[in-house]
Amino acid sequence: MPTHEIKGFPRYFVFEHKLYRKAYKTKSKSCKWQYRNEREIKQTFKDGKTGFWMVKYNKRIFVSTQKLKELSK
């Protein structure tokens, strides 16, 4: 199945025109390991632009769909 990696966002990929975040492990507040399944990222609006909220270096960044097209080429 063809998937497209996104330059600068290694935890995300595009499959069948939908954006997904890869599965990963994280620690909870009680110091127990949790497994987060692969999930679809929903499209949102900000300042009249459509895009996605993505995580990079532990910060949430809004990436517009136009910018995402440039990054996934």
N, CA, C and O atoms as a CHARMM CRD file, in Angstrom:
* protein
*
  292
    1    1 MET  N      0.83100  -1.18000   0.00000 PROA 1      0.00000
    2    1 MET  CA     0.00000   0.00000   0.00000 PROA 1      0.00000
    3    1 MET  C      0.88000   1.24800   0.00000 PROA 1      0.00000
    4    1 MET  O      1.75700   1.37500   0.85500 PROA 1      0.00000
    5    2 PRO  N      0.67100   2.15200  -0.91800 PROA 2      0.00000
    6    2 PRO  CA     1.52000   3.34500  -0.97000 PROA 2      0.00000
    7    2 PRO  C      1.15900   4.35000   0.12300 PROA 2      0.00000
    8    2 PRO  O      0.00000   4.73700   0.27300 PROA 2      0.00000
    9    3 THR  N      2.16100   4.75800   0.87100 PROA 3      0.00000
   10    3 THR  CA     1.98300   5.80800   1.86000 PROA 3      0.00000
   11    3 THR  C      3.00600   6.89300   1.57500 PROA 3      0.00000
   12    3 THR  O      4.06300   6.62500   1.00200 PROA 3      0.00000
   13    4 HSD  N      2.69500   8.10500   1.97200 PROA 4      0.00000
   14    4 HSD  CA     3.59000   9.22800   1.74200 PROA 4      0.00000
   15    4 HSD  C      4.09100   9.76500   3.07300 PROA 4      0.00000
   16    4 HSD  O      3.30000  10.16600   3.92800 PROA 4      0.00000
   17    5 GLU  N      5.40200   9.77100   3.24400 PROA 5      0.00000
   18    5 GLU  CA     6.01000  10.36600   4.42800 PROA 5      0.00000
   19    5 GLU  C      5.97400  11.87600   4.28600 PROA 5      0.00000
   20    5 GLU  O      5.96000  12.39600   3.17000 PROA 5      0.00000
   21    6 ILE  N      5.95800  12.57900   5.39900 PROA 6      0.00000
   22    6 ILE  CA     5.92400  14.03600   5.38600 PROA 6      0.00000
   23    6 ILE  C      7.26800  14.54200   5.87800 PROA 6      0.00000
   24    6 ILE  O      7.70800  14.20400   6.97700 PROA 6      0.00000
   25    7 LYS  N      7.91400  15.35000   5.05800 PROA 7      0.00000
   26    7 LYS  CA     9.24000  15.87100   5.36900 PROA 7      0.00000
   27    7 LYS  C      9.16000  16.77600   6.60000 PROA 7      0.00000
   28    7 LYS  O      8.37900  17.72700   6.62400 PROA 7      0.00000
   29    8 GLY  N      9.96500  16.48300   7.61700 PROA 8      0.00000
   30    8 GLY  CA     9.97900  17.27000   8.84300 PROA 8      0.00000
   31    8 GLY  C      9.04600  16.74800   9.92200 PROA 8      0.00000
   32    8 GLY  O      9.14100  17.17600  11.07200 PROA 8      0.00000
   33    9 PHE  N      8.14700  15.83500   9.58000 PROA 9      0.00000
   34    9 PHE  CA     7.21900  15.24300  10.53700 PROA 9      0.00000
   35    9 PHE  C      7.28300  13.72200  10.40200 PROA 9      0.00000
   36    9 PHE  O      6.42700  13.13200   9.74200 PROA 9      0.00000
   37   10 PRO  N      8.28200  13.07200  11.01400 PROA 10     0.00000
   38   10 PRO  CA     8.45400  11.62700  10.81800 PROA 10     0.00000
   39   10 PRO  C      7.37300  10.76800  11.47000 PROA 10     0.00000
   40   10 PRO  O      7.24700   9.59200  11.13000 PROA 10     0.00000
   41   11 ARG  N      6.60000  11.31500  12.38500 PROA 11     0.00000
   42   11 ARG  CA     5.56100  10.53200  13.06400 PROA 11     0.00000
   43   11 ARG  C      4.23400  10.52800  12.31600 PROA 11     0.00000
   44   11 ARG  O      3.27200   9.91100  12.77400 PROA 11     0.00000
   45   12 TYR  N      4.16600  11.19900  11.18600 PROA 12     0.00000
   46   12 TYR  CA     2.92900  11.31500  10.42600 PROA 12     0.00000
   47   12 TYR  C      3.10600  10.74500   9.02600 PROA 12     0.00000
   48   12 TYR  O      4.21100  10.73700   8.48300 PROA 12     0.00000
   49   13 PHE  N      1.99800  10.26300   8.44300 PROA 13     0.00000
   50   13 PHE  CA     2.01500   9.79500   7.06100 PROA 13     0.00000
   51   13 PHE  C      0.62900   9.97200   6.45200 PROA 13     0.00000
   52   13 PHE  O     -0.37200  10.07000   7.16300 PROA 13     0.00000
   53   14 VAL  N      0.59200  10.01100   5.12500 PROA 14     0.00000
   54   14 VAL  CA    -0.66700  10.17500   4.39200 PROA 14     0.00000
   55   14 VAL  C     -0.97800   8.85200   3.71200 PROA 14     0.00000
   56   14 VAL  O     -0.13400   8.27600   3.02500 PROA 14     0.00000
   57   15 PHE  N     -2.20300   8.38000   3.91300 PROA 15     0.00000
   58   15 PHE  CA    -2.65900   7.13600   3.29900 PROA 15     0.00000
   59   15 PHE  C     -4.07300   7.35400   2.80400 PROA 15     0.00000
   60   15 PHE  O     -4.95600   7.71500   3.58200 PROA 15     0.00000
   61   16 GLU  N     -4.29800   7.13700   1.50000 PROA 16     0.00000
   62   16 GLU  CA    -5.60200   7.31700   0.85900 PROA 16     0.00000
   63   16 GLU  C     -6.18500   8.69700   1.15400 PROA 16     0.00000
   64   16 GLU  O     -7.35300   8.80500   1.52800 PROA 16     0.00000
   65   17 HSD  N     -5.39300   9.74100   0.99100 PROA 17     0.00000
   66   17 HSD  CA    -5.78700  11.14400   1.14900 PROA 17     0.00000
   67   17 HSD  C     -6.23000  11.48900   2.56700 PROA 17     0.00000
   68   17 HSD  O     -6.98300  12.44400   2.75700 PROA 17     0.00000
   69   18 LYS  N     -5.77900  10.73100   3.56500 PROA 18     0.00000
   70   18 LYS  CA    -6.06700  11.01800   4.96900 PROA 18     0.00000
   71   18 LYS  C     -4.75200  11.04800   5.73900 PROA 18     0.00000
   72   18 LYS  O     -3.83000  10.28800   5.44200 PROA 18     0.00000
   73   19 LEU  N     -4.67600  11.92900   6.72600 PROA 19     0.00000
   74   19 LEU  CA    -3.46700  12.08500   7.52200 PROA 19     0.00000
   75   19 LEU  C     -3.56900  11.22400   8.77600 PROA 19     0.00000
   76   19 LEU  O     -4.58500  11.24900   9.47100 PROA 19     0.00000
   77   20 TYR  N     -2.50500  10.45400   9.06500 PROA 20     0.00000
   78   20 TYR  CA    -2.46800   9.57300  10.22400 PROA 20     0.00000
   79   20 TYR  C     -1.21600   9.84600  11.04600 PROA 20     0.00000
   80   20 TYR  O     -0.19300  10.28200  10.51900 PROA 20     0.00000
   81   21 ARG  N     -1.31300   9.58300  12.34800 PROA 21     0.00000
   82   21 ARG  CA    -0.14300   9.61400  13.21800 PROA 21     0.00000
   83   21 ARG  C      0.20600   8.17600  13.55700 PROA 21     0.00000
   84   21 ARG  O     -0.67500   7.36600  13.84600 PROA 21     0.00000
   85   22 LYS  N      1.49700   7.86200  13.52100 PROA 22     0.00000
   86   22 LYS  CA     1.95100   6.50300  13.78300 PROA 22     0.00000
   87   22 LYS  C      1.73800   6.13100  15.24500 PROA 22     0.00000
   88   22 LYS  O      1.61800   7.00300  16.10500 PROA 22     0.00000
   89   23 ALA  N      1.69200   4.83300  15.51800 PROA 23     0.00000
   90   23 ALA  CA     1.55000   4.33700  16.88400 PROA 23     0.00000
   91   23 ALA  C      2.83800   4.60900  17.66100 PROA 23     0.00000
   92   23 ALA  O      3.93200   4.58600  17.09700 PROA 23     0.00000
   93   24 TYR  N      2.69400   4.86700  18.97000 PROA 24     0.00000
   94   24 TYR  CA     3.85800   5.14700  19.79600 PROA 24     0.00000
   95   24 TYR  C      3.56500   4.80600  21.25200 PROA 24     0.00000
   96   24 TYR  O      2.41000   4.60800  21.62900 PROA 24     0.00000
   97   25 LYS  N      4.61600   4.73800  22.07000 PROA 25     0.00000
   98   25 LYS  CA     4.49400   4.49100  23.49900 PROA 25     0.00000
   99   25 LYS  C      4.77100   5.78900  24.25000 PROA 25     0.00000
  100   25 LYS  O      5.59400   6.59900  23.82400 PROA 25     0.00000
  101   26 THR  N      4.07500   5.97800  25.37100 PROA 26     0.00000
  102   26 THR  CA     4.27500   7.16200  26.19200 PROA 26     0.00000
  103   26 THR  C      4.10800   6.77900  27.65700 PROA 26     0.00000
  104   26 THR  O      3.47900   5.76800  27.97100 PROA 26     0.00000
  105   27 LYS  N      4.66800   7.58100  28.54400 PROA 27     0.00000
  106   27 LYS  CA     4.51000   7.34600  29.97600 PROA 27     0.00000
  107   27 LYS  C      3.38200   8.21500  30.51200 PROA 27     0.00000
  108   27 LYS  O      3.25900   9.38500  30.14900 PROA 27     0.00000
  109   28 SER  N      2.56000   7.63200  31.37700 PROA 28     0.00000
  110   28 SER  CA     1.47400   8.38100  32.00300 PROA 28     0.00000
  111   28 SER  C      2.01200   9.11300  33.23900 PROA 28     0.00000
  112   28 SER  O      3.18700   8.98400  33.58300 PROA 28     0.00000
  113   29 LYS  N      1.15000   9.87300  33.89200 PROA 29     0.00000
  114   29 LYS  CA     1.56600  10.59700  35.09200 PROA 29     0.00000
  115   29 LYS  C      1.96000   9.65000  36.22200 PROA 29     0.00000
  116   29 LYS  O      2.76900  10.00800  37.07800 PROA 29     0.00000
  117   30 SER  N      1.39500   8.44900  36.22800 PROA 30     0.00000
  118   30 SER  CA     1.72700   7.45900  37.25700 PROA 30     0.00000
  119   30 SER  C      2.92600   6.60300  36.84800 PROA 30     0.00000
  120   30 SER  O      3.17700   5.55800  37.44800 PROA 30     0.00000
  121   31 CYS  N      3.66600   7.04500  35.82800 PROA 31     0.00000
  122   31 CYS  CA     4.89800   6.39600  35.35600 PROA 31     0.00000
  123   31 CYS  C      4.66700   4.99400  34.79200 PROA 31     0.00000
  124   31 CYS  O      5.55900   4.14900  34.85700 PROA 31     0.00000
  125   32 LYS  N      3.50500   4.74400  34.25100 PROA 32     0.00000
  126   32 LYS  CA     3.22500   3.48500  33.58000 PROA 32     0.00000
  127   32 LYS  C      3.24100   3.72400  32.08400 PROA 32     0.00000
  128   32 LYS  O      2.82300   4.78200  31.61400 PROA 32     0.00000
  129   33 TRP  N      3.72400   2.74000  31.33000 PROA 33     0.00000
  130   33 TRP  CA     3.79200   2.86200  29.87900 PROA 33     0.00000
  131   33 TRP  C      2.41700   2.65100  29.26900 PROA 33     0.00000
  132   33 TRP  O      1.68500   1.74100  29.65800 PROA 33     0.00000
  133   34 GLN  N      2.07300   3.50400  28.30900 PROA 34     0.00000
  134   34 GLN  CA     0.82500   3.37700  27.56700 PROA 34     0.00000
  135   34 GLN  C      1.14500   3.27100  26.08200 PROA 34     0.00000
  136   34 GLN  O      2.12400   3.84500  25.60400 PROA 34     0.00000
  137   35 TYR  N      0.31900   2.54000  25.36700 PROA 35     0.00000
  138   35 TYR  CA     0.47900   2.38300  23.93100 PROA 35     0.00000
  139   35 TYR  C     -0.61700   3.17200  23.24100 PROA 35     0.00000
  140   35 TYR  O     -1.79800   2.93800  23.50000 PROA 35     0.00000
  141   36 ARG  N     -0.25500   4.10100  22.37000 PROA 36     0.00000
  142   36 ARG  CA    -1.22700   4.88400  21.61000 PROA 36     0.00000
  143   36 ARG  C     -1.30900   4.30600  20.20100 PROA 36     0.00000
  144   36 ARG  O     -0.30200   4.23300  19.49700 PROA 36     0.00000
  145   37 ASN  N     -2.49600   3.90000  19.79500 PROA 37     0.00000
  146   37 ASN  CA    -2.68400   3.30800  18.47200 PROA 37     0.00000
  147   37 ASN  C     -2.54500   4.35200  17.37200 PROA 37     0.00000
  148   37 ASN  O     -2.64000   5.55600  17.60900 PROA 37     0.00000
  149   38 GLU  N     -2.32000   3.85200  16.17200 PROA 38     0.00000
  150   38 GLU  CA    -2.31400   4.70900  14.98700 PROA 38     0.00000
  151   38 GLU  C     -3.70100   5.32900  14.83900 PROA 38     0.00000
  152   38 GLU  O     -4.71000   4.63700  14.97900 PROA 38     0.00000
  153   39 ARG  N     -3.75200   6.64600  14.55300 PROA 39     0.00000
  154   39 ARG  CA    -5.06300   7.28400  14.46100 PROA 39     0.00000
  155   39 ARG  C     -5.08100   8.36500  13.39100 PROA 39     0.00000
  156   39 ARG  O     -4.05000   8.92300  13.01600 PROA 39     0.00000
  157   40 GLU  N     -6.28300   8.63700  12.91600 PROA 40     0.00000
  158   40 GLU  CA    -6.47000   9.64700  11.87400 PROA 40     0.00000
  159   40 GLU  C     -6.51000  11.03500  12.50900 PROA 40     0.00000
  160   40 GLU  O     -7.09800  11.21700  13.57500 PROA 40     0.00000
  161   41 ILE  N     -5.88700  12.00500  11.85500 PROA 41     0.00000
  162   41 ILE  CA    -5.89000  13.38300  12.31300 PROA 41     0.00000
  163   41 ILE  C     -6.95800  14.13500  11.52300 PROA 41     0.00000
  164   41 ILE  O     -6.96200  14.10700  10.29200 PROA 41     0.00000
  165   42 LYS  N     -7.85200  14.79900  12.22900 PROA 42     0.00000
  166   42 LYS  CA    -8.96300  15.50400  11.59100 PROA 42     0.00000
  167   42 LYS  C     -8.53200  16.88200  11.11400 PROA 42     0.00000
  168   42 LYS  O     -7.65600  17.50900  11.70800 PROA 42     0.00000
  169   43 GLN  N     -9.14600  17.34300  10.04800 PROA 43     0.00000
  170   43 GLN  CA    -8.85000  18.65200   9.47500 PROA 43     0.00000
  171   43 GLN  C     -9.58600  19.73600  10.25800 PROA 43     0.00000
  172   43 GLN  O    -10.74300  19.55000  10.63500 PROA 43     0.00000
  173   44 THR  N     -8.91000  20.88700  10.51000 PROA 44     0.00000
  174   44 THR  CA    -9.49400  21.98300  11.26700 PROA 44     0.00000
  175   44 THR  C     -9.30100  23.30300  10.52800 PROA 44     0.00000
  176   44 THR  O     -8.66700  23.34900   9.47400 PROA 44     0.00000
  177   45 PHE  N     -9.85500  24.37600  11.09500 PROA 45     0.00000
  178   45 PHE  CA    -9.73900  25.71400  10.51500 PROA 45     0.00000
  179   45 PHE  C     -9.02300  26.63700  11.49700 PROA 45     0.00000
  180   45 PHE  O     -9.22000  26.54700  12.70900 PROA 45     0.00000
  181   46 LYS  N     -8.18600  27.52900  10.95400 PROA 46     0.00000
  182   46 LYS  CA    -7.53300  28.55600  11.76500 PROA 46     0.00000
  183   46 LYS  C     -7.30000  29.76000  10.86600 PROA 46     0.00000
  184   46 LYS  O     -6.66500  29.64300   9.81800 PROA 46     0.00000
  185   47 ASP  N     -7.80900  30.91500  11.27200 PROA 47     0.00000
  186   47 ASP  CA    -7.65700  32.16100  10.52400 PROA 47     0.00000
  187   47 ASP  C     -8.12300  32.03200   9.07400 PROA 47     0.00000
  188   47 ASP  O     -7.51700  32.61500   8.17400 PROA 47     0.00000
  189   48 GLY  N     -9.18500  31.27900   8.84600 PROA 48     0.00000
  190   48 GLY  CA    -9.73400  31.13300   7.50800 PROA 48     0.00000
  191   48 GLY  C     -9.00900  30.12100   6.63100 PROA 48     0.00000
  192   48 GLY  O     -9.34800  29.98100   5.45600 PROA 48     0.00000
  193   49 LYS  N     -8.02200  29.41400   7.16900 PROA 49     0.00000
  194   49 LYS  CA    -7.28000  28.40800   6.41100 PROA 49     0.00000
  195   49 LYS  C     -7.58800  27.02100   6.95000 PROA 49     0.00000
  196   49 LYS  O     -7.77800  26.84400   8.15300 PROA 49     0.00000
  197   50 THR  N     -7.63600  26.03700   6.06000 PROA 50     0.00000
  198   50 THR  CA    -7.81900  24.66000   6.49700 PROA 50     0.00000
  199   50 THR  C     -6.44600  24.03900   6.71300 PROA 50     0.00000
  200   50 THR  O     -5.48100  24.36500   6.02200 PROA 50     0.00000
  201   51 GLY  N     -6.37800  23.14200   7.68300 PROA 51     0.00000
  202   51 GLY  CA    -5.10000  22.49200   7.96400 PROA 51     0.00000
  203   51 GLY  C     -5.22500  21.47900   9.08700 PROA 51     0.00000
  204   51 GLY  O     -6.32400  21.03700   9.42100 PROA 51     0.00000
  205   52 PHE  N     -4.08500  21.11500   9.66800 PROA 52     0.00000
  206   52 PHE  CA    -4.02100  20.09200  10.69600 PROA 52     0.00000
  207   52 PHE  C     -3.13500  20.57500  11.84700 PROA 52     0.00000
  208   52 PHE  O     -2.15900  21.29200  11.62900 PROA 52     0.00000
  209   53 TRP  N     -3.48500  20.17400  13.07400 PROA 53     0.00000
  210   53 TRP  CA    -2.61900  20.41400  14.21800 PROA 53     0.00000
  211   53 TRP  C     -1.70900  19.19700  14.33900 PROA 53     0.00000
  212   53 TRP  O     -2.17700  18.07200  14.51400 PROA 53     0.00000
  213   54 MET  N     -0.39100  19.43900  14.24400 PROA 54     0.00000
  214   54 MET  CA     0.59200  18.36500  14.29000 PROA 54     0.00000
  215   54 MET  C      1.60900  18.65700  15.38200 PROA 54     0.00000
  216   54 MET  O      1.82000  19.81400  15.74800 PROA 54     0.00000
  217   55 VAL  N      2.24300  17.60100  15.90700 PROA 55     0.00000
  218   55 VAL  CA     3.21500  17.73800  16.98200 PROA 55     0.00000
  219   55 VAL  C      4.61900  17.63500  16.41200 PROA 55     0.00000
  220   55 VAL  O      4.94000  16.69400  15.68600 PROA 55     0.00000
  221   56 LYS  N      5.46300  18.62800  16.75500 PROA 56     0.00000
  222   56 LYS  CA     6.86600  18.61000  16.35200 PROA 56     0.00000
  223   56 LYS  C      7.67900  19.16400  17.51100 PROA 56     0.00000
  224   56 LYS  O      7.42100  20.27500  17.97500 PROA 56     0.00000
  225   57 TYR  N      8.65500  18.40400  17.98100 PROA 57     0.00000
  226   57 TYR  CA     9.48500  18.78700  19.13200 PROA 57     0.00000
  227   57 TYR  C      8.61600  19.10500  20.35000 PROA 57     0.00000
  228   57 TYR  O      8.85400  20.09500  21.04200 PROA 57     0.00000
  229   58 ASN  N      7.61200  18.26900  20.61100 PROA 58     0.00000
  230   58 ASN  CA     6.69200  18.37700  21.74600 PROA 58     0.00000
  231   58 ASN  C      5.88800  19.67500  21.75700 PROA 58     0.00000
  232   58 ASN  O      5.44400  20.10700  22.82000 PROA 58     0.00000
  233   59 LYS  N      5.69500  20.29800  20.61500 PROA 59     0.00000
  234   59 LYS  CA     4.86800  21.48700  20.48500 PROA 59     0.00000
  235   59 LYS  C      3.84800  21.26100  19.38200 PROA 59     0.00000
  236   59 LYS  O      4.15500  20.65700  18.35500 PROA 59     0.00000
  237   60 ARG  N      2.61500  21.75600  19.60300 PROA 60     0.00000
  238   60 ARG  CA     1.56400  21.62300  18.60100 PROA 60     0.00000
  239   60 ARG  C      1.68300  22.76000  17.60400 PROA 60     0.00000
  240   60 ARG  O      1.70000  23.93200  17.98100 PROA 60     0.00000
  241   61 ILE  N      1.76500  22.40600  16.32400 PROA 61     0.00000
  242   61 ILE  CA     1.95000  23.36700  15.24300 PROA 61     0.00000
  243   61 ILE  C      0.80300  23.20900  14.25300 PROA 61     0.00000
  244   61 ILE  O      0.41900  22.09200  13.90500 PROA 61     0.00000
  245   62 PHE  N      0.25700  24.34200  13.79900 PROA 62     0.00000
  246   62 PHE  CA    -0.78000  24.29500  12.77400 PROA 62     0.00000
  247   62 PHE  C     -0.09900  24.29000  11.41000 PROA 62     0.00000
  248   62 PHE  O      0.68400  25.18600  11.09400 PROA 62     0.00000
  249   63 VAL  N     -0.40300  23.27300  10.60500 PROA 63     0.00000
  250   63 VAL  CA     0.16300  23.15100   9.25900 PROA 63     0.00000
  251   63 VAL  C     -0.99600  23.20400   8.27300 PROA 63     0.00000
  252   63 VAL  O     -1.88800  22.35600   8.30800 PROA 63     0.00000
  253   64 SER  N     -0.98300  24.19900   7.39600 PROA 64     0.00000
  254   64 SER  CA    -2.06800  24.34300   6.42400 PROA 64     0.00000
  255   64 SER  C     -1.97700  23.24000   5.37400 PROA 64     0.00000
  256   64 SER  O     -0.92200  22.63300   5.18700 PROA 64     0.00000
  257   65 THR  N     -3.08400  22.98900   4.69600 PROA 65     0.00000
  258   65 THR  CA    -3.09400  21.94400   3.67700 PROA 65     0.00000
  259   65 THR  C     -2.17200  22.29500   2.51500 PROA 65     0.00000
  260   65 THR  O     -1.57900  21.40800   1.90200 PROA 65     0.00000
  261   66 GLN  N     -2.04700  23.58500   2.20900 PROA 66     0.00000
  262   66 GLN  CA    -1.14800  24.01800   1.13300 PROA 66     0.00000
  263   66 GLN  C      0.31000  23.68500   1.48800 PROA 66     0.00000
  264   66 GLN  O      1.05300  23.17900   0.64700 PROA 66     0.00000
  265   67 LYS  N      0.71200  23.96800   2.71700 PROA 67     0.00000
  266   67 LYS  CA     2.06000  23.67500   3.18800 PROA 67     0.00000
  267   67 LYS  C      2.28900  22.15800   3.25100 PROA 67     0.00000
  268   67 LYS  O      3.38200  21.67300   2.95800 PROA 67     0.00000
  269   68 LEU  N      1.25600  21.42900   3.63200 PROA 68     0.00000
  270   68 LEU  CA     1.36100  19.97200   3.72600 PROA 68     0.00000
  271   68 LEU  C      1.59600  19.34800   2.35800 PROA 68     0.00000
  272   68 LEU  O      2.33000  18.36700   2.24300 PROA 68     0.00000
  273   69 LYS  N      0.98000  19.90800   1.31600 PROA 69     0.00000
  274   69 LYS  CA     1.19600  19.40500  -0.04100 PROA 69     0.00000
  275   69 LYS  C      2.64600  19.60400  -0.46200 PROA 69     0.00000
  276   69 LYS  O      3.22200  18.74100  -1.12500 PROA 69     0.00000
  277   70 GLU  N      3.24200  20.73300  -0.08300 PROA 70     0.00000
  278   70 GLU  CA     4.63800  20.99800  -0.42000 PROA 70     0.00000
  279   70 GLU  C      5.58000  20.05200   0.33200 PROA 70     0.00000
  280   70 GLU  O      6.58200  19.59900  -0.22100 PROA 70     0.00000
  281   71 LEU  N      5.25500  19.75700   1.59500 PROA 71     0.00000
  282   71 LEU  CA     6.11600  18.90100   2.40900 PROA 71     0.00000
  283   71 LEU  C      6.05200  17.43800   1.98800 PROA 71     0.00000
  284   71 LEU  O      7.04000  16.71800   2.13700 PROA 71     0.00000
  285   72 SER  N      4.91500  16.98200   1.46600 PROA 72     0.00000
  286   72 SER  CA     4.74400  15.55600   1.15500 PROA 72     0.00000
  287   72 SER  C      5.24200  15.19400  -0.24000 PROA 72     0.00000
  288   72 SER  O      5.20500  14.01900  -0.60400 PROA 72     0.00000
  289   73 LYS  N      5.70900  16.16400  -1.04200 PROA 73     0.00000
  290   73 LYS  CA     6.19700  15.86600  -2.38400 PROA 73     0.00000
  291   73 LYS  C      7.54400  15.19900  -2.33800 PROA 73     0.00000
  292   73 LYS  O      8.10800  14.87500  -3.38300 PROA 73     0.00000
